[in-house]
Amino acid sequence: MFLKEKEETDLLDQFEKETQLFLNRKRLLGKGGYSKVFQAKTKKGIEYAVKFIGISDRNGNKENARYKSRLALHDCKFSTSAKHKSFIHSFGYYKLSKYSYAIIMNKATGNFKTIISTFFKEQLFGNITTKILCYNKMSNSLIKFFFNQIINSMMFLFENDWVHFDIKPENLLLFNQELKLSDFSLTDLVPKIGKYELLSSGTTSYMPPEYYSVDREINAFDADKIDVFAIGCILFKLITRKDVINKDIKDSELNEENIKNEIKVSLKFLDNYFQKNKCDNDENRELLNLIIKMLNPYISQRISMKELIEDGWRKKNEKKINDIKEIHVNYYIKVLSEIQKADSLSKIEKRRKKFNLG
């Protein structure tokens, strides 16, 4: 359970006093189930992001509080110690109470969910609905540009037998044109021998059917396919604007068979989408086949992370894709920066006209 408002305020006051970092509490950079991300500044105006993880054991639910606290501490330790160019950089963490922590990080431009929202006219930045639209749809080149960045951020984990277990757009942060992986609370070391039990759950829209099996046990050498499925869900959404698994699905309907059926319906929709909207050429056929392999509802038949890294569609025309970085992404970041400065719909409308975005 999350903290009460006064409990949270007291801990944030304590954090500011101890670190001399001053938090903007009126506008969040992000929010999770039991975490909030604040913008922070030093007295000299240097900006950081602070992830505050506040957990309460009120109502006597101490076991649940201890469990969430262990996940939070794991996120703190992993993100601070695992130094890699494709991971968000954390400078350190503070234990503020028995179950609550704060992680000091580099401040991102935005997250990948923001990118998708901007392209697809969805809700952006809290309750402000914007008409900003950079492009009607993403080109294959731009999709591949982002897709390759996601894969690059996964390589270090895969090569060291780590599985993230919570890949989703909100956990991919944008820094100077590059996507970096964040939120390692569920990340686990999975040696590729024996069995592995799926104890912790990620986000429903990105979780494969094996999470809903009776025993939730898989072969350990298949564990990386959990992340492959989640990346496939992101790729599916970049192309179709839809979720593979309906995010509004009722809890009572969350079982292995229903999730498999949801996936099969989505894959049929994807095939029809390609027939109507994509040219029939080798590249599009390779892309369609790749997504089908990533979203296979049966884990034993799903493509592995190693196979995904070596995939032909992903590696084709890599030099050409790098050119997209300067053409599309710089412009996007400029627009995003302008949106972030706006705190009302009227200001967003003025900036939309400034960039001739219709």
N, C-alpha and C positions, 0 to 999 in steps of 0.2 A: 504494500500500500504506500502511496506517496505521502509526503509530509504535509501537515497542516500549514496554512499560510504563515502563521507566526513562527513555527519551527523552522520553516525554510528561510524566512527573513533573518532570524537570529544566526543561522549558519552562514548565510551570505554576508552578513555584517562581520562575522568572525573571520571569514575568508578575506574580505577586503582589508581588515585591520592587520592580519598576519602577512599578507602579500603585497600590500600597497597597490593592488590592481583594483580599478574601479569599474563596476559592472553597470552596463545599461540594462536595467531590469524591465524597462517598458517595451522593449522590442526583442523578441527571441530570434536567434539565428536558426534554431532548430528545436525539436521537441520529440521525445520518445515516450515509451510506456512509463518509465520512472526517472527520466533524465530531461534536463533542459540545457540548451547551449546559449550562453550569453556572450555578447561582445564585451571585451574588457580593454581598458587603456591604462597605461602608466601615467605618472604626472607629466612626463615628457611627451605624451601623446602617442606612444608606440602601442599598436593594436594587437590584441591576441583574442583567441576564443577560449572560453572556459566551459567545459562540460561538467555540469553539476548533477550528481547522481544522489538523489535524496530518497531514502527508504525508511519506512516506519514499521514498527512491530506492534502498533496499537491494535486493539481487539484481540490481543493474545496470539497473533499469528507469527510467532517467533521463528518457526521452521522456514516459512516462506521468506521472511525477512533475511534470515541467515543465508538462504540459497541465493537470493537476488544480490545480497552483499558480496558473496563469493564471486558471482559473475562480474560485478562491478570492479572488484579488486583485480580480477583476472584481466579485465579491459585496461585498467590503470597500468598494471605491470607490463603487459604485452606491448601496449602502444608506446610506453616509455622506453622499453629495452630493445624492441625490434626495429633497429635503424635500417630503413630501406627507402630508396628514392620514390617507390610507388606506394608508400604508406604515409598517412598523415603523421607529421612530426609532433611529438609531445615532449614538452620540456620538463615535466614532472607532475606529481599528483600529491594531494593533501587528503589526509583522513580527517574529516570534520566532526564525525561522531561515530558511534558504534557501527552504524550501517551506511553512513553517507560519505561521499568522496567528491573531490573536484580535480579535474585534469586540465592543465594549461596547455593549449595547442596553438599552432599557427592558425590565423583566421583565413578561412576559405572565401573565394568569390561567391560560391554558391554550391549546391549539390546537383547531382545528375537528375533528380526529380524535377528540379527547377528548369533544367534544360528541356526536358520532355514537356513540361507544362507550357513553357514559352512557345515551343513549336506547335503544340496542339490546342492552343486556346483554352487551357484549363485554368483553374483558380491558382493564383500566384500570390505569395506573401500574405499570409493570414487571410483576412476576409475581403481583401481587395480583388475584385474580378477585373481582369485587364483584357483588352482586345488586341494586345500586342501579338504579332505573329511574324516571325522572321522569314519563314518559308511555309508553304502549304503542306509540304511533306519533306522528309529527309531523303536526300539522294543516297544511292548505294555507296557512293564514295564517303559521304559524311557518316553514314551508319558504320561503315568499316573503320573509319577513323576512331570513333568512340569505342567500337567493339574491341579493336586492337589495344586500346588503352586499358580497357577492363582486363583483358587477357594478360597484358604485361604486368598489371598490378597483382595478378594471381600467381605468376610464375614462381616467385620466391617462396610462397606458401607451399605450392605443389612440390617444388624441388626439395623441400625440407619436411615433407609428410604432414604438413598442417592443412586442416580444412577449416574454412571460415564459418560455414553453417548459417550465415545470415546475409547473403549477398542480396542487395536491393538498391534501387537508385538513391535512396536517402543516405546510404553508407558509402557512396562514391562522391568525394568532394572535389571541387574544381579549384586548382591552384595554377595560375599563370598558364592557362591553356592545357593543363594536364589533370587527368582524373587520378585521385589518390584514394586508397582504401582506408576505411575507418571502422570503428566499433568492433572490437575484438572480444567482446564479452562471451561469445559462444565458440570462439576459435579453439580448436583442440588438436593435439598431436595424435595422429592415427597411423601407427606402423601398419604396413600392408600385410599383416598376417592375422589369422584367426577371425573372430567375429567382433562386431562393434555394435553397441546398443545406442540407439538414438534417444538420449535422455532429454535434451533441451530442444525446444521448438523455436524456429525462426518466425518469419512473417507468412501468414496464410497464403497470400497471392504468389509466393515464391517457393513454397514447400512441396516437394514431390510426394507421390502416393505412399511411398514406404514409411513416411512418418505416421501414417494412419493404420499400419498393419497391426495385428494383434500383439505380436511380441516386440515390434520396432527394432528388430535385430537384422543387420545386414553383414555381408562379407566385408571385412576391413579394407580389402583392396578396391572395393567399389565406393568407398566413402567420398572420394573427390567428385563423384558423379552427382552428389547433392548440390555442390557449387555449380557444376555444369548445367544442371536443370534450372537453377536460379538465373544464370546468365542467359540461358535460352529464353526464359520468360521476359527478360529485359529486351533482348533482340526482337522477340515477337511484338512487344509493345512499340518499339521504335518504328516498326514497319506498319503495323495495323492500327495503332493507337488504342488497342484493347488489352485487357489482362487475360492471360491464359486461364487462370482460375478466378472466378468472380470474387472480388474482395468483400462483397456483401453476402456471401454464402452463409447460411445459418449454421450455428455450432452443431445443431442436431444432425446436419447433413454432412458433417466433416468425417467421412470414413473413406477407406481405401478405394472402394468400388466407385463411389460418387466422384472422387477426385480423378480417377482414371477416365471416367466418362466425360468429365469437364475437359480434360486434356484432348481426348479424341474429337470432341465437338470443335474445340479450338483449332486443331490441326486440319480438320476438314474446312473450316472457315479460312484458314491460311492458304490452303491449296486453291480455293475459289478466288481468294483475294489476288493471288499471283496470276491466275488466269485472266482476271479482269483488268488488273492495274500494272502488271509487269510484262515487259517484252519477253517473248520466248527465246531466250539465248542461253548460252552455256553458263554465264555468270549467275543469272537469276535461278537457273535450275540447281546450280551448286549451292547457292544460298538457301533455297527452299529445302534441299536435302539435308543441309547442315542443321537447320532448325528442327526438322523432323527427328533427326538423330539425337539432338540435345534434349528434346522434350519427350523422348520415348517413355511411356508410363511404366515400363518394366526396367528396373535398374540394371539387370544383367545384360540387357540389350542396348542400353543407353551408351552413347559415346563417352570415352574417358577424357580426363583433362589432358593427358598426354596426346591423345588423338586430336583433341580440339586445338592444342597448340600447334600441331603439325598440319592442320587442315589446309587444303589447297586454296579455297576461297579466301581464307584469312590472310594468307601469305602473298597472294597474287597482287601485283601492281603496288607494292608497298611504297616505292618512291613517289608514285603519283599521289598516294593518299597523304603523304607528308605535305604536299603542296596545299591540300585542303586546309591544313592548320592555319595558314596565313590568310587564306581567302575568306573562309566562313567563320572560324572560331573567334578570331580577333574581333570581328564585327559583332558577333553574338555577345562577347564579354563586354563590349562597349555599351550595347543596349542594356544588358543585365545590370551593369553598373548604374546606368541612368534610372532604371526601375527601382533599384534598391535605395536611391536617394529620395524617391517619392514616398510620401506618407498619406496620400489621399488619391482618390480616383481622378480628380481634376488635374493634379500634377502629372499623373501617369498619362492622361490624355494629351497634355502639352508635349511631353517627351515622345509620345507615340508619333505625333505630327512632326516633331523635329527630325525624326529618323525616317519619315515617309513610309510608315508601316501600315497605312490604310485604316 
